[in-house]
Amino acid sequence: MASLFEIGAGKALGYTSGGAVTQATDKSTGVTLNQAAGQITTSDASLAGGAEVSFTVTNDKVAATDVVAISLQSGASTGTYIVSISAVAAGSFDVTLSNVGTTAGEALVLNYAVIKAAAS
């Protein structure tokens, strides 16, 4: 059930229904999830200490002017990863994982939400 914050036509700010997807192959493999909010489980492939990797999330709910928030929910050793949004475009956004610890091979669970915005 949607809250009062949900806006028609799939444009949401606040609670909205979401989806989930699991990355295949490695941490650079792109995924598709056409939901305003969702959960991405990464591959458990190793990422070297001090390394960064990015992947694209294809999502038809995203406009170039939107803000995408992302957080690391679980799966990571404490202090090992930093997750960020490195680009937003119409129909997609890029996620960058930075390993600030030692080499690790963990399946990370990431939560994201699209915040609808407009250029002024």
The 8 nearest C-alpha neighbors of each residue, nearest first, counted from 0:
[[1, 2, 16, 15, 14, 3, 5, 4],
 [0, 2, 15, 5, 14, 3, 16, 4],
 [3, 1, 4, 5, 14, 0, 15, 13],
 [2, 4, 5, 1, 6, 14, 13, 12],
 [3, 5, 13, 2, 12, 6, 14, 11],
 [4, 6, 11, 3, 2, 1, 15, 12],
 [5, 7, 11, 10, 4, 9, 8, 12],
 [8, 6, 9, 10, 5, 11, 4, 1],
 [9, 7, 10, 6, 11, 5, 60, 35],
 [8, 10, 7, 11, 6, 60, 35, 5],
 [11, 9, 6, 8, 7, 115, 12, 5],
 [12, 10, 5, 6, 9, 13, 15, 115],
 [11, 13, 114, 4, 5, 14, 115, 10],
 [14, 12, 4, 11, 15, 5, 2, 114],
 [13, 15, 2, 5, 4, 1, 12, 16],
 [16, 14, 1, 5, 17, 13, 11, 36],
 [17, 15, 36, 14, 18, 1, 35, 34],
 [18, 16, 36, 37, 34, 15, 35, 19],
 [17, 19, 37, 34, 38, 36, 32, 20],
 [18, 20, 38, 37, 39, 21, 32, 17],
 [19, 21, 39, 40, 38, 32, 22, 18],
 [22, 20, 40, 39, 41, 23, 19, 42],
 [21, 23, 41, 42, 40, 30, 28, 20],
 [22, 24, 42, 25, 28, 21, 41, 26],
 [23, 25, 42, 28, 22, 26, 44, 27],
 [26, 24, 42, 44, 27, 28, 23, 43],
 [25, 27, 42, 28, 41, 44, 52, 54],
 [28, 26, 54, 25, 53, 52, 29, 55],
 [29, 27, 26, 25, 54, 22, 23, 24],
 [30, 28, 55, 54, 56, 27, 31, 22],
 [29, 31, 56, 22, 57, 55, 32, 28],
 [32, 30, 57, 56, 58, 33, 29, 20],
 [31, 33, 58, 34, 57, 20, 30, 56],
 [34, 32, 58, 59, 60, 31, 35, 57],
 [33, 35, 36, 17, 32, 18, 60, 37],
 [36, 34, 113, 112, 60, 17, 11, 37],
 [37, 35, 112, 17, 34, 111, 113, 18],
 [38, 36, 18, 17, 19, 111, 110, 34],
 [37, 39, 110, 19, 109, 18, 111, 20],
 [38, 40, 109, 20, 108, 21, 19, 41],
 [41, 39, 108, 21, 107, 22, 109, 106],
 [42, 40, 22, 106, 107, 21, 26, 39],
 [41, 43, 25, 106, 22, 44, 26, 23],
 [42, 44, 106, 105, 104, 41, 45, 25],
 [45, 43, 104, 25, 42, 26, 46, 105],
 [104, 46, 44, 103, 43, 47, 102, 105],
 [47, 45, 103, 102, 104, 48, 50, 44],
 [48, 46, 102, 50, 49, 45, 101, 103],
 [47, 49, 101, 102, 100, 98, 50, 99],
 [48, 50, 99, 98, 47, 100, 51, 97],
 [51, 49, 47, 48, 98, 97, 46, 52],
 [52, 50, 97, 96, 98, 95, 53, 49],
 [51, 53, 96, 95, 27, 97, 26, 50],
 [54, 52, 95, 94, 27, 96, 93, 51],
 [53, 55, 27, 29, 94, 93, 28, 95],
 [56, 54, 93, 29, 92, 57, 94, 30],
 [55, 57, 30, 92, 91, 31, 29, 93],
 [58, 56, 91, 31, 90, 55, 30, 32],
 [57, 59, 33, 90, 91, 32, 60, 61],
 [58, 60, 90, 33, 61, 57, 91, 89],
 [61, 59, 58, 35, 33, 34, 90, 62],
 [62, 60, 90, 59, 89, 58, 91, 65],
 [63, 61, 89, 65, 64, 90, 88, 60],
 [62, 64, 88, 89, 65, 87, 61, 90],
 [65, 63, 117, 62, 116, 118, 66, 115],
 [66, 64, 116, 115, 62, 63, 114, 61],
 [65, 67, 114, 113, 68, 115, 116, 64],
 [68, 66, 113, 112, 114, 65, 69, 111],
 [69, 67, 112, 111, 66, 113, 70, 84],
 [70, 68, 111, 110, 67, 112, 83, 109],
 [71, 69, 110, 109, 72, 111, 82, 68],
 [70, 72, 109, 73, 108, 110, 82, 69],
 [71, 73, 108, 109, 70, 110, 74, 107],
 [74, 72, 108, 75, 71, 107, 109, 106],
 [73, 75, 107, 106, 108, 105, 76, 72],
 [76, 74, 73, 107, 77, 105, 79, 80],
 [75, 77, 79, 78, 74, 80, 105, 103],
 [76, 78, 79, 75, 80, 100, 74, 73],
 [79, 77, 80, 76, 100, 99, 75, 81],
 [78, 80, 100, 99, 98, 76, 77, 75],
 [81, 79, 98, 97, 99, 78, 82, 96],
 [80, 82, 97, 96, 98, 83, 79, 99],
 [83, 81, 96, 95, 97, 80, 71, 70],
 [84, 82, 95, 94, 85, 69, 81, 96],
 [83, 85, 94, 93, 86, 95, 67, 69],
 [84, 86, 93, 94, 95, 83, 87, 92],
 [87, 85, 93, 92, 84, 88, 94, 91],
 [86, 88, 92, 63, 91, 93, 89, 85],
 [89, 87, 63, 91, 92, 90, 62, 86],
 [88, 90, 62, 63, 61, 91, 87, 59],
 [91, 89, 59, 58, 61, 57, 88, 62],
 [92, 90, 57, 58, 88, 56, 89, 61],
 [91, 93, 87, 56, 86, 55, 88, 94],
 [94, 92, 55, 86, 85, 54, 84, 56],
 [93, 95, 84, 53, 54, 83, 85, 55],
 [96, 94, 53, 83, 52, 82, 85, 84],
 [95, 97, 82, 52, 51, 81, 53, 98],
 [98, 96, 51, 81, 80, 50, 99, 82],
 [97, 99, 80, 49, 48, 100, 50, 79],
 [98, 100, 49, 79, 80, 48, 97, 101],
 [101, 99, 79, 48, 98, 49, 102, 78],
 [100, 102, 48, 103, 47, 99, 98, 79],
 [103, 101, 47, 48, 46, 45, 100, 104],
 [102, 104, 45, 46, 105, 101, 47, 48],
 [45, 105, 103, 44, 43, 46, 106, 102],
 [104, 106, 43, 107, 103, 74, 75, 44],
 [105, 107, 43, 41, 42, 74, 40, 108],
 [108, 106, 74, 41, 40, 75, 105, 73],
 [107, 109, 40, 73, 72, 39, 74, 71],
 [110, 108, 71, 39, 72, 38, 70, 40],
 [109, 111, 38, 70, 69, 37, 72, 71],
 [112, 110, 69, 68, 37, 36, 38, 70],
 [111, 113, 36, 68, 67, 35, 114, 69],
 [114, 112, 67, 35, 66, 36, 115, 68],
 [115, 113, 66, 12, 65, 67, 116, 112],
 [114, 116, 65, 113, 10, 66, 11, 12],
 [117, 115, 65, 64, 114, 66, 118, 62],
 [118, 116, 64, 119, 65, 115, 63, 62],
 [117, 119, 64, 116, 65, 63, 115, 62],
 [118, 117, 116, 64, 65, 63, 115, 66]]
